[in-house]
Amino acid sequence: MTFDVGVNERHQVVFSFDKFWGALSIKVDGVNVVRTVRLASVDRVKAYDFVVGTQEQHHVRIEKHREVLFAGFRPQPVYAFVDGNLVAQGVA
C-alpha cells in the first residue's frame, strides 16, 4: 500500500507485509521507519504511529487488523490515517 503525505512538503509512505514470513516494513521516501518480523501476535489490531515531515509535520497511523483464528490464511485489512483522516486502505 502506497500513499502520499503533505501538501507543500510531499512524502511517499509505503507499507508492506508478507503474511508467509511475517516481515513488515514501513518506509517514508525509501527510508525504513518500521521494520519488524511478526510470527505470532495476541493483539487483533497492531498500530504504528510516526510523524512525517520537518517543516510541515503530519501524524501518520497505520493499523493492521487480523482475525482471531487462522489469521495467516485470511485477509488482513490495513488502514492508513493522516492527522486522523483515513487516506488509504488495503489488504495484507
Gaussian input, Z-matrix of N, CA and C with variables (Angstrom, degrees):
# hf/3-21g

backbone

0 1
 N
 C     1     B1
 C     2     B2     1     A1
 N     3     B3     2     A2     1     D1
 C     4     B4     3     A3     2     D2
 C     5     B5     4     A4     3     D3
 N     6     B6     5     A5     4     D4
 C     7     B7     6     A6     5     D5
 C     8     B8     7     A7     6     D6
 N     9     B9     8     A8     7     D7
 C    10    B10     9     A9     8     D8
 C    11    B11    10    A10     9     D9
 N    12    B12    11    A11    10    D10
 C    13    B13    12    A12    11    D11
 C    14    B14    13    A13    12    D12
 N    15    B15    14    A14    13    D13
 C    16    B16    15    A15    14    D14
 C    17    B17    16    A16    15    D15
 N    18    B18    17    A17    16    D16
 C    19    B19    18    A18    17    D17
 C    20    B20    19    A19    18    D18
 N    21    B21    20    A20    19    D19
 C    22    B22    21    A21    20    D20
 C    23    B23    22    A22    21    D21
 N    24    B24    23    A23    22    D22
 C    25    B25    24    A24    23    D23
 C    26    B26    25    A25    24    D24
 N    27    B27    26    A26    25    D25
 C    28    B28    27    A27    26    D26
 C    29    B29    28    A28    27    D27
 N    30    B30    29    A29    28    D28
 C    31    B31    30    A30    29    D29
 C    32    B32    31    A31    30    D30
 N    33    B33    32    A32    31    D31
 C    34    B34    33    A33    32    D32
 C    35    B35    34    A34    33    D33
 N    36    B36    35    A35    34    D34
 C    37    B37    36    A36    35    D35
 C    38    B38    37    A37    36    D36
 N    39    B39    38    A38    37    D37
 C    40    B40    39    A39    38    D38
 C    41    B41    40    A40    39    D39
 N    42    B42    41    A41    40    D40
 C    43    B43    42    A42    41    D41
 C    44    B44    43    A43    42    D42
 N    45    B45    44    A44    43    D43
 C    46    B46    45    A45    44    D44
 C    47    B47    46    A46    45    D45
 N    48    B48    47    A47    46    D46
 C    49    B49    48    A48    47    D47
 C    50    B50    49    A49    48    D48
 N    51    B51    50    A50    49    D49
 C    52    B52    51    A51    50    D50
 C    53    B53    52    A52    51    D51
 N    54    B54    53    A53    52    D52
 C    55    B55    54    A54    53    D53
 C    56    B56    55    A55    54    D54
 N    57    B57    56    A56    55    D55
 C    58    B58    57    A57    56    D56
 C    59    B59    58    A58    57    D57
 N    60    B60    59    A59    58    D58
 C    61    B61    60    A60    59    D59
 C    62    B62    61    A61    60    D60
 N    63    B63    62    A62    61    D61
 C    64    B64    63    A63    62    D62
 C    65    B65    64    A64    63    D63
 N    66    B66    65    A65    64    D64
 C    67    B67    66    A66    65    D65
 C    68    B68    67    A67    66    D66
 N    69    B69    68    A68    67    D67
 C    70    B70    69    A69    68    D68
 C    71    B71    70    A70    69    D69
 N    72    B72    71    A71    70    D70
 C    73    B73    72    A72    71    D71
 C    74    B74    73    A73    72    D72
 N    75    B75    74    A74    73    D73
 C    76    B76    75    A75    74    D74
 C    77    B77    76    A76    75    D75
 N    78    B78    77    A77    76    D76
 C    79    B79    78    A78    77    D77
 C    80    B80    79    A79    78    D78
 N    81    B81    80    A80    79    D79
 C    82    B82    81    A81    80    D80
 C    83    B83    82    A82    81    D81
 N    84    B84    83    A83    82    D82
 C    85    B85    84    A84    83    D83
 C    86    B86    85    A85    84    D84
 N    87    B87    86    A86    85    D85
 C    88    B88    87    A87    86    D86
 C    89    B89    88    A88    87    D87
 N    90    B90    89    A89    88    D88
 C    91    B91    90    A90    89    D89
 C    92    B92    91    A91    90    D90
 N    93    B93    92    A92    91    D91
 C    94    B94    93    A93    92    D92
 C    95    B95    94    A94    93    D93
 N    96    B96    95    A95    94    D94
 C    97    B97    96    A96    95    D95
 C    98    B98    97    A97    96    D96
 N    99    B99    98    A98    97    D97
 C   100   B100    99    A99    98    D98
 C   101   B101   100   A100    99    D99
 N   102   B102   101   A101   100   D100
 C   103   B103   102   A102   101   D101
 C   104   B104   103   A103   102   D102
 N   105   B105   104   A104   103   D103
 C   106   B106   105   A105   104   D104
 C   107   B107   106   A106   105   D105
 N   108   B108   107   A107   106   D106
 C   109   B109   108   A108   107   D107
 C   110   B110   109   A109   108   D108
 N   111   B111   110   A110   109   D109
 C   112   B112   111   A111   110   D110
 C   113   B113   112   A112   111   D111
 N   114   B114   113   A113   112   D112
 C   115   B115   114   A114   113   D113
 C   116   B116   115   A115   114   D114
 N   117   B117   116   A116   115   D115
 C   118   B118   117   A117   116   D116
 C   119   B119   118   A118   117   D117
 N   120   B120   119   A119   118   D118
 C   121   B121   120   A120   119   D119
 C   122   B122   121   A121   120   D120
 N   123   B123   122   A122   121   D121
 C   124   B124   123   A123   122   D122
 C   125   B125   124   A124   123   D123
 N   126   B126   125   A125   124   D124
 C   127   B127   126   A126   125   D125
 C   128   B128   127   A127   126   D126
 N   129   B129   128   A128   127   D127
 C   130   B130   129   A129   128   D128
 C   131   B131   130   A130   129   D129
 N   132   B132   131   A131   130   D130
 C   133   B133   132   A132   131   D131
 C   134   B134   133   A133   132   D132
 N   135   B135   134   A134   133   D133
 C   136   B136   135   A135   134   D134
 C   137   B137   136   A136   135   D135
 N   138   B138   137   A137   136   D136
 C   139   B139   138   A138   137   D137
 C   140   B140   139   A139   138   D138
 N   141   B141   140   A140   139   D139
 C   142   B142   141   A141   140   D140
 C   143   B143   142   A142   141   D141
 N   144   B144   143   A143   142   D142
 C   145   B145   144   A144   143   D143
 C   146   B146   145   A145   144   D144
 N   147   B147   146   A146   145   D145
 C   148   B148   147   A147   146   D146
 C   149   B149   148   A148   147   D147
 N   150   B150   149   A149   148   D148
 C   151   B151   150   A150   149   D149
 C   152   B152   151   A151   150   D150
 N   153   B153   152   A152   151   D151
 C   154   B154   153   A153   152   D152
 C   155   B155   154   A154   153   D153
 N   156   B156   155   A155   154   D154
 C   157   B157   156   A156   155   D155
 C   158   B158   157   A157   156   D156
 N   159   B159   158   A158   157   D157
 C   160   B160   159   A159   158   D158
 C   161   B161   160   A160   159   D159
 N   162   B162   161   A161   160   D160
 C   163   B163   162   A162   161   D161
 C   164   B164   163   A163   162   D162
 N   165   B165   164   A164   163   D163
 C   166   B166   165   A165   164   D164
 C   167   B167   166   A166   165   D165
 N   168   B168   167   A167   166   D166
 C   169   B169   168   A168   167   D167
 C   170   B170   169   A169   168   D168
 N   171   B171   170   A170   169   D169
 C   172   B172   171   A171   170   D170
 C   173   B173   172   A172   171   D171
 N   174   B174   173   A173   172   D172
 C   175   B175   174   A174   173   D173
 C   176   B176   175   A175   174   D174
 N   177   B177   176   A176   175   D175
 C   178   B178   177   A177   176   D176
 C   179   B179   178   A178   177   D177
 N   180   B180   179   A179   178   D178
 C   181   B181   180   A180   179   D179
 C   182   B182   181   A181   180   D180
 N   183   B183   182   A182   181   D181
 C   184   B184   183   A183   182   D182
 C   185   B185   184   A184   183   D183
 N   186   B186   185   A185   184   D184
 C   187   B187   186   A186   185   D185
 C   188   B188   187   A187   186   D186
 N   189   B189   188   A188   187   D187
 C   190   B190   189   A189   188   D188
 C   191   B191   190   A190   189   D189
 N   192   B192   191   A191   190   D190
 C   193   B193   192   A192   191   D191
 C   194   B194   193   A193   192   D192
 N   195   B195   194   A194   193   D193
 C   196   B196   195   A195   194   D194
 C   197   B197   196   A196   195   D195
 N   198   B198   197   A197   196   D196
 C   199   B199   198   A198   197   D197
 C   200   B200   199   A199   198   D198
 N   201   B201   200   A200   199   D199
 C   202   B202   201   A201   200   D200
 C   203   B203   202   A202   201   D201
 N   204   B204   203   A203   202   D202
 C   205   B205   204   A204   203   D203
 C   206   B206   205   A205   204   D204
 N   207   B207   206   A206   205   D205
 C   208   B208   207   A207   206   D206
 C   209   B209   208   A208   207   D207
 N   210   B210   209   A209   208   D208
 C   211   B211   210   A210   209   D209
 C   212   B212   211   A211   210   D210
 N   213   B213   212   A212   211   D211
 C   214   B214   213   A213   212   D212
 C   215   B215   214   A214   213   D213
 N   216   B216   215   A215   214   D214
 C   217   B217   216   A216   215   D215
 C   218   B218   217   A217   216   D216
 N   219   B219   218   A218   217   D217
 C   220   B220   219   A219   218   D218
 C   221   B221   220   A220   219   D219
 N   222   B222   221   A221   220   D220
 C   223   B223   222   A222   221   D221
 C   224   B224   223   A223   222   D222
 N   225   B225   224   A224   223   D223
 C   226   B226   225   A225   224   D224
 C   227   B227   226   A226   225   D225
 N   228   B228   227   A227   226   D226
 C   229   B229   228   A228   227   D227
 C   230   B230   229   A229   228   D228
 N   231   B231   230   A230   229   D229
 C   232   B232   231   A231   230   D230
 C   233   B233   232   A232   231   D231
 N   234   B234   233   A233   232   D232
 C   235   B235   234   A234   233   D233
 C   236   B236   235   A235   234   D234
 N   237   B237   236   A236   235   D235
 C   238   B238   237   A237   236   D236
 C   239   B239   238   A238   237   D237
 N   240   B240   239   A239   238   D238
 C   241   B241   240   A240   239   D239
 C   242   B242   241   A241   240   D240
 N   243   B243   242   A242   241   D241
 C   244   B244   243   A243   242   D242
 C   245   B245   244   A244   243   D243
 N   246   B246   245   A245   244   D244
 C   247   B247   246   A246   245   D245
 C   248   B248   247   A247   246   D246
 N   249   B249   248   A248   247   D247
 C   250   B250   249   A249   248   D248
 C   251   B251   250   A250   249   D249
 N   252   B252   251   A251   250   D250
 C   253   B253   252   A252   251   D251
 C   254   B254   253   A253   252   D252
 N   255   B255   254   A254   253   D253
 C   256   B256   255   A255   254   D254
 C   257   B257   256   A256   255   D255
 N   258   B258   257   A257   256   D256
 C   259   B259   258   A258   257   D257
 C   260   B260   259   A259   258   D258
 N   261   B261   260   A260   259   D259
 C   262   B262   261   A261   260   D260
 C   263   B263   262   A262   261   D261
 N   264   B264   263   A263   262   D262
 C   265   B265   264   A264   263   D263
 C   266   B266   265   A265   264   D264
 N   267   B267   266   A266   265   D265
 C   268   B268   267   A267   266   D266
 C   269   B269   268   A268   267   D267
 N   270   B270   269   A269   268   D268
 C   271   B271   270   A270   269   D269
 C   272   B272   271   A271   270   D270
 N   273   B273   272   A272   271   D271
 C   274   B274   273   A273   272   D272
 C   275   B275   274   A274   273   D273

   B1=1.4497
   B2=1.5330
   B3=1.3153
   B4=1.4596
   B5=1.5147
   B6=1.3450
   B7=1.4642
   B8=1.5159
   B9=1.3342
   B10=1.4611
   B11=1.5140
   B12=1.3416
   B13=1.4646
   B14=1.5228
   B15=1.3279
   B16=1.4571
   B17=1.5141
   B18=1.3307
   B19=1.4554
   B20=1.5270
   B21=1.3222
   B22=1.4671
   B23=1.5206
   B24=1.3051
   B25=1.4606
   B26=1.5357
   B27=1.3355
   B28=1.4659
   B29=1.5323
   B30=1.3325
   B31=1.4553
   B32=1.5159
   B33=1.3227
   B34=1.4539
   B35=1.5317
   B36=1.3402
   B37=1.4569
   B38=1.5249
   B39=1.3392
   B40=1.4636
   B41=1.5240
   B42=1.3384
   B43=1.4638
   B44=1.5180
   B45=1.3300
   B46=1.4617
   B47=1.5248
   B48=1.3332
   B49=1.4617
   B50=1.5113
   B51=1.3206
   B52=1.4658
   B53=1.5263
   B54=1.3374
   B55=1.4684
   B56=1.5252
   B57=1.3217
   B58=1.4578
   B59=1.5242
   B60=1.3345
   B61=1.4635
   B62=1.5188
   B63=1.3256
   B64=1.4565
   B65=1.5184
   B66=1.3169
   B67=1.4729
   B68=1.5256
   B69=1.3148
   B70=1.4631
   B71=1.5154
   B72=1.3322
   B73=1.4533
   B74=1.5245
   B75=1.3277
   B76=1.4620
   B77=1.5239
   B78=1.3273
   B79=1.4662
   B80=1.5146
   B81=1.3242
   B82=1.4614
   B83=1.5170
   B84=1.3183
   B85=1.4652
   B86=1.5267
   B87=1.3445
   B88=1.4613
   B89=1.5158
   B90=1.3207
   B91=1.4677
   B92=1.5296
   B93=1.3417
   B94=1.4631
   B95=1.5223
   B96=1.3255
   B97=1.4653
   B98=1.5244
   B99=1.3294
   B100=1.4624
   B101=1.5101
   B102=1.3313
   B103=1.4616
   B104=1.5235
   B105=1.3224
   B106=1.4534
   B107=1.5229
   B108=1.3132
   B109=1.4621
   B110=1.5157
   B111=1.3319
   B112=1.4661
   B113=1.5184
   B114=1.3414
   B115=1.4605
   B116=1.5233
   B117=1.3234
   B118=1.4596
   B119=1.5195
   B120=1.3391
   B121=1.4516
   B122=1.5243
   B123=1.3253
   B124=1.4618
   B125=1.5256
   B126=1.3187
   B127=1.4613
   B128=1.5205
   B129=1.3229
   B130=1.4676
   B131=1.5217
   B132=1.3456
   B133=1.4592
   B134=1.5187
   B135=1.3164
   B136=1.4606
   B137=1.5186
   B138=1.3316
   B139=1.4680
   B140=1.5242
   B141=1.3081
   B142=1.4621
   B143=1.5228
   B144=1.3320
   B145=1.4635
   B146=1.5206
   B147=1.3391
   B148=1.4568
   B149=1.5262
   B150=1.3173
   B151=1.4644
   B152=1.5200
   B153=1.3268
   B154=1.4599
   B155=1.5263
   B156=1.3245
   B157=1.4527
   B158=1.5118
   B159=1.3277
   B160=1.4591
   B161=1.5216
   B162=1.3266
   B163=1.4662
   B164=1.5238
   B165=1.3158
   B166=1.4639
   B167=1.5331
   B168=1.3209
   B169=1.4563
   B170=1.5313
   B171=1.3331
   B172=1.4570
   B173=1.5195
   B174=1.3253
   B175=1.4594
   B176=1.5276
   B177=1.3259
   B178=1.4560
   B179=1.5209
   B180=1.3267
   B181=1.4642
   B182=1.5235
   B183=1.3225
   B184=1.4492
   B185=1.5211
   B186=1.3284
   B187=1.4581
   B188=1.5188
   B189=1.3392
   B190=1.4576
   B191=1.5188
   B192=1.3257
   B193=1.4672
   B194=1.5213
   B195=1.3409
   B196=1.4573
   B197=1.5206
   B198=1.3101
   B199=1.4583
   B200=1.5198
   B201=1.3220
   B202=1.4592
   B203=1.5272
   B204=1.3181
   B205=1.4621
   B206=1.5239
   B207=1.3213
   B208=1.4698
   B209=1.5274
   B210=1.3137
   B211=1.4768
   B212=1.5228
   B213=1.3179
   B214=1.4573
   B215=1.5178
   B216=1.3122
   B217=1.4617
   B218=1.5285
   B219=1.3095
   B220=1.4658
   B221=1.5271
   B222=1.3226
   B223=1.4714
   B224=1.5366
   B225=1.3165
   B226=1.4580
   B227=1.5238
   B228=1.3346
   B229=1.4657
   B230=1.5292
   B231=1.3198
   B232=1.4640
   B233=1.5273
   B234=1.3303
   B235=1.4632
   B236=1.5246
   B237=1.3313
   B238=1.4642
   B239=1.5251
   B240=1.3264
   B241=1.4625
   B242=1.5199
   B243=1.3130
   B244=1.4647
   B245=1.5187
   B246=1.3172
   B247=1.4784
   B248=1.5285
   B249=1.3430
   B250=1.4596
   B251=1.5128
   B252=1.3207
   B253=1.4654
   B254=1.5238
   B255=1.3285
   B256=1.4577
   B257=1.5194
   B258=1.3372
   B259=1.4622
   B260=1.5184
   B261=1.3426
   B262=1.4545
   B263=1.5167
   B264=1.3179
   B265=1.4572
   B266=1.5157
   B267=1.3096
   B268=1.4527
   B269=1.5067
   B270=1.3134
   B271=1.4530
   B272=1.5176
   B273=1.3293
   B274=1.4620
   B275=1.5063
   A1=106.99
   A2=115.50
   A3=121.74
   A4=109.20
   A5=116.08
   A6=120.45
   A7=109.39
   A8=115.35
   A9=122.00
   A10=110.43
   A11=114.60
   A12=121.87
   A13=107.90
   A14=115.73
   A15=120.69
   A16=113.18
   A17=114.82
   A18=121.50
   A19=109.27
   A20=116.31
   A21=120.70
   A22=111.75
   A23=116.59
   A24=123.05
   A25=106.88
   A26=116.92
   A27=122.15
   A28=110.63
   A29=114.98
   A30=121.88
   A31=108.35
   A32=116.21
   A33=121.21
   A34=108.72
   A35=115.98
   A36=122.43
   A37=107.89
   A38=115.79
   A39=121.91
   A40=108.58
   A41=115.59
   A42=122.52
   A43=108.43
   A44=116.90
   A45=119.73
   A46=109.37
   A47=115.15
   A48=121.80
   A49=108.68
   A50=115.92
   A51=122.56
   A52=107.61
   A53=116.85
   A54=120.73
   A55=112.06
   A56=117.92
   A57=120.63
   A58=111.21
   A59=117.38
   A60=121.87
   A61=113.16
   A62=118.18
   A63=121.25
   A64=113.77
   A65=117.68
   A66=121.41
   A67=109.72
   A68=115.94
   A69=122.01
   A70=108.44
   A71=115.65
   A72=120.17
   A73=110.00
   A74=115.11
   A75=121.79
   A76=106.39
   A77=115.26
   A78=120.73
   A79=110.10
   A80=115.83
   A81=122.96
   A82=106.46
   A83=115.67
   A84=122.24
   A85=111.88
   A86=116.22
   A87=121.46
   A88=115.34
   A89=118.55
   A90=122.36
   A91=108.89
   A92=116.05
   A93=119.98
   A94=111.33
   A95=115.59
   A96=122.72
   A97=108.41
   A98=115.72
   A99=123.10
   A100=107.51
   A101=115.23
   A102=120.55
   A103=106.81
   A104=115.59
   A105=119.44
   A106=109.88
   A107=115.12
   A108=122.19
   A109=107.00
   A110=115.86
   A111=121.94
   A112=108.52
   A113=115.77
   A114=120.10
   A115=111.93
   A116=115.99
   A117=120.61
   A118=108.19
   A119=115.06
   A120=119.43
   A121=109.32
   A122=115.64
   A123=119.58
   A124=110.69
   A125=116.58
   A126=121.34
   A127=110.14
   A128=116.27
   A129=120.32
   A130=111.53
   A131=116.78
   A132=121.46
   A133=107.86
   A134=115.95
   A135=121.17
   A136=107.13
   A137=116.04
   A138=121.18
   A139=109.95
   A140=114.97
   A141=122.84
   A142=106.95
   A143=116.96
   A144=122.92
   A145=109.47
   A146=115.74
   A147=121.08
   A148=109.11
   A149=115.53
   A150=122.22
   A151=108.42
   A152=115.84
   A153=122.28
   A154=108.33
   A155=116.17
   A156=121.29
   A157=112.46
   A158=115.17
   A159=120.51
   A160=110.16
   A161=117.24
   A162=119.65
   A163=111.31
   A164=116.93
   A165=122.30
   A166=106.45
   A167=116.56
   A168=121.02
   A169=112.01
   A170=114.64
   A171=121.82
   A172=109.04
   A173=115.74
   A174=121.74
   A175=108.28
   A176=116.21
   A177=122.03
   A178=108.34
   A179=115.54
   A180=122.14
   A181=107.74
   A182=115.91
   A183=121.62
   A184=107.35
   A185=116.01
   A186=121.86
   A187=109.64
   A188=115.26
   A189=120.87
   A190=107.28
   A191=116.29
   A192=122.47
   A193=109.04
   A194=115.82
   A195=119.50
   A196=110.01
   A197=115.64
   A198=122.02
   A199=109.49
   A200=116.34
   A201=121.25
   A202=110.93
   A203=116.97
   A204=120.88
   A205=111.96
   A206=115.54
   A207=123.12
   A208=112.60
   A209=115.85
   A210=120.84
   A211=112.23
   A212=117.51
   A213=120.60
   A214=113.93
   A215=116.04
   A216=120.53
   A217=112.60
   A218=116.98
   A219=121.11
   A220=110.11
   A221=117.04
   A222=119.96
   A223=110.55
   A224=115.63
   A225=121.90
   A226=108.46
   A227=117.80
   A228=120.65
   A229=111.98
   A230=114.68
   A231=121.81
   A232=107.52
   A233=115.96
   A234=121.94
   A235=109.02
   A236=116.22
   A237=121.68
   A238=109.01
   A239=115.59
   A240=122.64
   A241=109.15
   A242=116.13
   A243=121.80
   A244=106.81
   A245=115.45
   A246=122.58
   A247=111.12
   A248=116.34
   A249=121.23
   A250=116.02
   A251=117.73
   A252=121.83
   A253=110.44
   A254=117.23
   A255=121.17
   A256=109.28
   A257=116.27
   A258=120.76
   A259=112.80
   A260=117.47
   A261=120.52
   A262=109.52
   A263=115.14
   A264=120.35
   A265=108.57
   A266=114.17
   A267=119.95
   A268=109.83
   A269=115.32
   A270=121.44
   A271=108.18
   A272=115.28
   A273=119.95
   A274=109.51
   D1=132.55
   D2=-179.12
   D3=-129.79
   D4=137.56
   D5=175.91
   D6=-151.41
   D7=158.35
   D8=-179.50
   D9=-100.90
   D10=149.53
   D11=179.28
   D12=-129.40
   D13=137.31
   D14=175.17
   D15=102.27
   D16=158.58
   D17=179.03
   D18=-108.01
   D19=-62.51
   D20=179.27
   D21=-87.29
   D22=-33.39
   D23=178.81
   D24=-110.89
   D25=93.77
   D26=-172.66
   D27=-86.11
   D28=139.07
   D29=176.00
   D30=-137.16
   D31=147.92
   D32=177.91
   D33=-108.67
   D34=127.47
   D35=178.43
   D36=-109.53
   D37=131.49
   D38=179.70
   D39=-123.97
   D40=123.51
   D41=176.84
   D42=-110.17
   D43=132.18
   D44=175.42
   D45=-140.67
   D46=144.20
   D47=-179.98
   D48=-144.11
   D49=128.56
   D50=177.82
   D51=-105.20
   D52=107.31
   D53=-176.99
   D54=-63.73
   D55=-31.32
   D56=-176.85
   D57=-68.79
   D58=-48.63
   D59=-178.07
   D60=-95.55
   D61=-16.79
   D62=-179.88
   D63=81.81
   D64=11.19
   D65=-178.72
   D66=-77.53
   D67=125.56
   D68=179.24
   D69=-122.79
   D70=135.96
   D71=-178.53
   D72=-142.94
   D73=137.88
   D74=172.29
   D75=-127.03
   D76=123.74
   D77=-179.81
   D78=-120.41
   D79=142.97
   D80=172.79
   D81=-118.79
   D82=117.83
   D83=-177.59
   D84=52.65
   D85=39.24
   D86=176.90
   D87=83.88
   D88=-1.72
   D89=-178.91
   D90=-106.43
   D91=130.47
   D92=-179.62
   D93=-64.38
   D94=127.36
   D95=173.00
   D96=-101.59
   D97=-40.09
   D98=176.57
   D99=-134.37
   D100=133.09
   D101=174.72
   D102=-147.28
   D103=117.17
   D104=-175.36
   D105=-151.81
   D106=168.34
   D107=174.12
   D108=-122.41
   D109=126.18
   D110=-179.79
   D111=-119.56
   D112=103.93
   D113=179.33
   D114=-92.62
   D115=-30.43
   D116=179.08
   D117=-148.53
   D118=150.81
   D119=-178.84
   D120=-154.87
   D121=144.23
   D122=174.39
   D123=-98.74
   D124=-17.14
   D125=179.09
   D126=-78.14
   D127=134.98
   D128=177.22
   D129=-82.60
   D130=-24.31
   D131=177.08
   D132=-128.35
   D133=125.32
   D134=175.85
   D135=-114.37
   D136=124.88
   D137=-177.25
   D138=-111.74
   D139=142.25
   D140=177.10
   D141=-122.97
   D142=119.66
   D143=-178.10
   D144=-115.85
   D145=137.05
   D146=176.57
   D147=-160.90
   D148=164.72
   D149=179.94
   D150=-107.65
   D151=136.53
   D152=179.63
   D153=-116.92
   D154=133.69
   D155=176.64
   D156=106.11
   D157=159.77
   D158=177.81
   D159=-111.59
   D160=-58.14
   D161=179.49
   D162=-89.83
   D163=-30.81
   D164=176.11
   D165=-115.11
   D166=91.16
   D167=-174.36
   D168=-90.94
   D169=139.99
   D170=178.37
   D171=-134.07
   D172=138.83
   D173=176.99
   D174=-86.73
   D175=123.34
   D176=-179.17
   D177=-113.37
   D178=135.35
   D179=176.49
   D180=-131.83
   D181=125.78
   D182=176.29
   D183=-116.33
   D184=125.68
   D185=-179.84
   D186=-114.76
   D187=129.28
   D188=175.12
   D189=-112.11
   D190=120.46
   D191=-178.17
   D192=-101.57
   D193=150.05
   D194=176.60
   D195=-144.75
   D196=157.59
   D197=176.95
   D198=-81.17
   D199=165.24
   D200=-178.39
   D201=-73.00
   D202=-47.91
   D203=-176.59
   D204=-106.67
   D205=139.37
   D206=176.48
   D207=53.80
   D208=43.31
   D209=-176.78
   D210=-59.86
   D211=-34.26
   D212=-179.10
   D213=-67.86
   D214=-18.20
   D215=-178.34
   D216=-104.76
   D217=1.62
   D218=-176.23
   D219=-119.88
   D220=155.01
   D221=177.12
   D222=-60.97
   D223=140.14
   D224=179.30
   D225=-118.97
   D226=103.19
   D227=-178.58
   D228=-63.50
   D229=142.07
   D230=178.16
   D231=-126.99
   D232=131.76
   D233=-178.93
   D234=-123.66
   D235=137.09
   D236=178.28
   D237=-117.20
   D238=129.38
   D239=179.52
   D240=-119.91
   D241=137.31
   D242=172.71
   D243=-121.20
   D244=119.78
   D245=-176.86
   D246=52.64
   D247=38.72
   D248=176.86
   D249=85.05
   D250=-3.28
   D251=-178.97
   D252=-105.24
   D253=132.25
   D254=177.63
   D255=-67.33
   D256=123.38
   D257=-178.12
   D258=-116.67
   D259=-20.88
   D260=-179.20
   D261=-157.86
   D262=152.50
   D263=173.91
   D264=-148.87
   D265=151.15
   D266=-179.40
   D267=-158.25
   D268=-170.45
   D269=179.89
   D270=-130.99
   D271=131.15
   D272=178.32
   D273=-95.64

